[in-house]
Amino acid sequence: MGVSKGTVSRALNGYPDIAEATRLRAMRTAERLGYRPLGSAQAIRTGRCRALGLVIETGTHDAYRPFLAEFLAGLSDGAAAEGWTLTVASAPEGDAVATYERLLSDRKADGFVLPRTRVTDPRVATLRAADVPFVLFGRHGDPDGCAWFDIDMEAAMRGSVLRLAARGHGRIAFVGGSRAHTYEALREAGYRAGMAEAGLAVAEGHVHHGAIDRESGEAAFAKMLDGPSPPTAFVCAIDAAALGLWRAAADRGLVVGRDLAVIGYDGAPDGARAEPPLATWAVDYAAAGRRLAALLIRRVRGEAPEALREIAPATFLDRGSAGSGPTESTGRSDS
């Protein structure tokens, strides 16, 4: 190759001071010669085990379903593309710090992907204090030392409002999820930005938090539909809650997609099976996993977290629940 052994070693181990062209030449040469570095020797020399860590917190309202398989496949593919592996462990919700510490002490991971970021997140505090690389799947209110990959959920919520407003709805409500997680404030902000852009007021009682499944979503919809000037359209932070509208509407003689409109977020499979199907914003969780793996490997290799922040768009699935506009059953919507 015309370079020193040390340069080749650094190139194969992904050090950031090696030019990309040199790294690619080293990798192609190693592949042609059938060379594979001995993992145990690399771990001793570099202090790395070439493994990414993921701790799944059990006991959450959906335990990361229905997207866990896609997400894990993406993470595994992203790690394998660089010759790394993925270490997965589980821990009770909100009590995962000991699991992170054990994986580090056992040298099972060089860094971690942190999904479902929280407003107050002990995982972030722990890994910051230990100077351990991590990448968030989401964002954090205190960005110091944080790399992340996230979805532009603000744009999605704004887009939901503007689509509903264009179809004649003026009384558009927001049904949000868990306020303990950072996604909630971002999605509400997107909803409010859309209402302002559409020239619509956010009516009192038309913003609800804490709907995390079909049952709590149904309760939120029922309360709003029984209130004064009920909404004719809803923007939901998560699909699981959005699916509660069907029963709440039926109990009041209303039909989703005809009398009421709703747009969710997640692209959950259950939404496609509703009648009419739930309009929603779909996220490619496999692609997210691949990007998170790539960013975390770069972080472990020494790149600054500020250079490792990416936001990707969601994809709108325009289905029947978005409706065509308010009907006589609900009254012509106004602002």
N, C-alpha and C positions, 0 to 999 in steps of 0.2 A: 504493500500500500504506500510505501514511502514515508511512513510516520513511525514514531517510537512505539514500543510496547505499552508504555504508560498512557500514551494518547489513545491507543486502541482500547485499552482497558477502561479508560474514562468514558470513551465514546459508547462502549457497550453497556456501561452502567448508568448512562443517561446524565452525566454531569453537565450543568448548564453552561460551563465555560468552553465547551466543544462546539464548533460550528456544525450546523445541521448537515451540510454536505459531507463533512468528515464522518459524522455519526452514521449517515446512510451508507457510505462506502464501507465502513466497518461492519455494519449489520449484513450487507450483501455478501461481503467476503466471508464472514463467519457462517452464513447460511450455505454458501457454495461449498465450503470445506466441511460442513456438517458439525461445526463447533457449537457446543452448548456449555455455558459456564456452570460449574458445580455449585449448586445452591448453597450448600453448607459452607464452602470455602468463601463464597461471596458474602455470606452473612458475617463470617468472622472478620473479613477484610474491611467491609463497608459499614458494618453495624446494622445492616438492613436484612430483613427476611423476604423482601419483595412480595409483600402481601398487603392488601387493602382490607380494612376492617369495617364491618357493618353490624351494629347491635340493634336487633328488632325488639322493640318494647311490647310485650304481650299485655293484654288487658285493655288496649285502646278500643274505642267503640267499633272499629272495623278491623283491627289488627293488621292494618296495611292492605287489606283486601279491597277490591278484587285485582289489584295491579301488582301484587308482590312478585308473582312469577315473571312478569315482563321486566320489572325493575331489576330483579336478581340476574336475569339473563343478560340484560344490558351491562350491568356492572361486571359480570364475569367475562363477557366478550371484550369489554374495554380493558380490563386487566390483562387478559390473555394476549391482546394485541401487542402489549409491551413485554410479554413474558412474565407477568406477575400473576398472582392468584388472589382469590377472595376468601376471607375468613368471616364466617357468619356466626353470631352468637345471639342468644335471647336473654331478656331480663324483664322483670316486672316494670310496668309503666311508672315513670318518675323515679325509679330506683336503679338506674343503670350505671352509675358512676363506678361502683365496685367492679362491674363487668369490664368496663374500659381499662381500669387499672390492672385487672388480672391479665387481659390480653396483652397489655404492654409489658408487664413483668415477665410473662411467658414468651415474649418476643414472637407473638402470633400476628402482629400487624405493625406496619410502619406509619400508618395514618388512618383516619376514619372519615367515612361519609356519614353526615348527620341529617337524616330526614326529619320532616315535621318539626321545624324549628319553633321554639317557644319564645314568648315575650321575655320571660325569665328562664334561662336555659342553663341548668347546672353542668350539662355536658360541655358547653362552650367554655364556661369558667374553668372547669377541670382541665381541659386540654390546653387552654391558653396558659394556665399556671404551670403545666408540665412541659410547655414548649413542644407540643406534639402537633404535627400537621393535621389539618382537617379541612373538609369542604362541606358547606351546607347545601342541602337540597331545599332551598328557600332563602330567606334573608334574615338579617338580625338588626334590631334597633341600634345596637352599638357595633358598627362595622369594623372596629379596630382588630386587625389580625385575621379577619374573616375572608375567605374565598367562598364563592358560591356559584351554583347554577340554579336558575329559577325560571319560572314561566311568567310571562307578562300578563298576570291576572288582572291588573288594573285596566289594561286595554280591553280584556275580555268583558269585564263587568260594564265598562263604559259602552262597549259595542252592544251588549245586551239591551241596555236602556235605549240607545239610539235606534235600534231595530224596532223595539216595541213602540217607541214614540212615533216612528215613521208609519206605523200601522194604526195610529189613531189613539193610542193609550196615553192618558195624562196622569192617572192615579197608579203609579208604578211603585211597588214596595220592594224592600230588600229583606231577605231571610238569610241570616248569617249563621255561621257555625260556632266553633269554640273560640272565645275571646282570649284563651290562654296561648293560642298559637298565632304566629306572626302573619299568617295568610289572612286572618280575619280583618285586620285593620286595612290591609292593602286592597282587599276585595270591596270593602265598604267604601274606601276612598275612590275606587273606580266607579262604583255606582253613583256616588254623589257628584263626581266629575261629569258623568253622563247626564244626570238630571240637570245640572247647571248648564251644560252645553245645549240641551234640548229646551231650555227655558222653562223647566218645570220645578215646582216647589216640592220639597220632601215633606209630606203631610205628617202631622203628629200621630204616632202610633204605627207608622208604616215602615219602621226599621225594627227588626227583631234579631236577637242573638241567641245562640245556644241550641239551634236546631241541627243535630248531628246525625239523625236517622229518620226513617219514615214516620215513626210515631211522634217524635218531637216536632218534625216538620208539619205533620197534620195538625197538631195543637196550635202551632204558630199561625197557620193559614186560617183555622177556624176562628181564632180570636180576631184576626183582621177582617175576615168576611162578615163577622157579626157586629163589627164596630161601625161608627158613623163614616159615611163616604168610603165604603170599602174599596180596596184596590181592584182594578180589572186585570192587572198584570203583575207578575212577580219575577224578580231576579234573585236567584238562589246561589249561595256560596258553594254548595255541594249537591250533587245529584241525589244522594240518599235522602236528604231532607226534601228536595223538590218533589220526589215521588209521593210524598204525603198529601199533595194537593188533590189527587184523584178522589180519595175517599172524602176529604173535607168538602170538595165541590159536589159530589154525588149526594151527600147528606143534606145539601141545600138546594137540590134540584138544578145544579149547574153542571155544565160539561166543559172539561178542559179542551182547549183548542177551538171551542166555539164561543163560550161565554167568558172564559178566563184564559189568559196566556201565561206561560211560565217558561223561563230559560234557566237551565242549570249550569253546572261546571264540574267536569271530571271526565265525561265520556264513559261512565260506568255501563257495563253490559245490560243491567236491568232497565236502564232508560230506553233502550232500543226495543224492549219487549212490552213497554206500556202501550196503551191504546187511547189517544194517539201517541206515537213515540215522543220521548222527551227531547226537545231541542237543547243542545248543550255545547260546551266547549271541550273538545277532546285533547288530551295530553298524550304525547308519545313517550310512555314511561321507559321503554327499552332504549330509545335514543337518549333520554335523560340519564339513564344509568351509564351508558357508554361515555357521555361527556363528563359526568362526575368522576368516573374512573380516570379518564385522561387528565382532568384538572388536578386530581389528588396526586397522581404520579408526578406531575410537574411540580406540585407544591412540595412533595417529599424531596425532590431533587434540588430544591432551593429557590424556586421562583417566588417572588413576592406575592402575597395574597391579593394585593390591590390590582395586580395584573391578571388575576384569575377570577374574574367576575363576568358571568354571561347571563343574558336574559333571552329566552326563546319564545316565540308566539305559540298560542294555542290555536286549534283549528275549529271553526264553527260548523256544527252539524245542524242545518236548518230543517227541523222536523215539525210535525203537526202541532205540538203543544205550543209553539210560538203563535199560532192562530193568525187571523187576518185583521182583527180589530175588535173592540168592544161591541156587544150586541144590545138589543132592547132588553134582554134579560138582566143585564148588569147596568144598563143605562149608559148613554154616551159619555165617555170619559172626558173629564176636563182637568185643568191644572189647578 
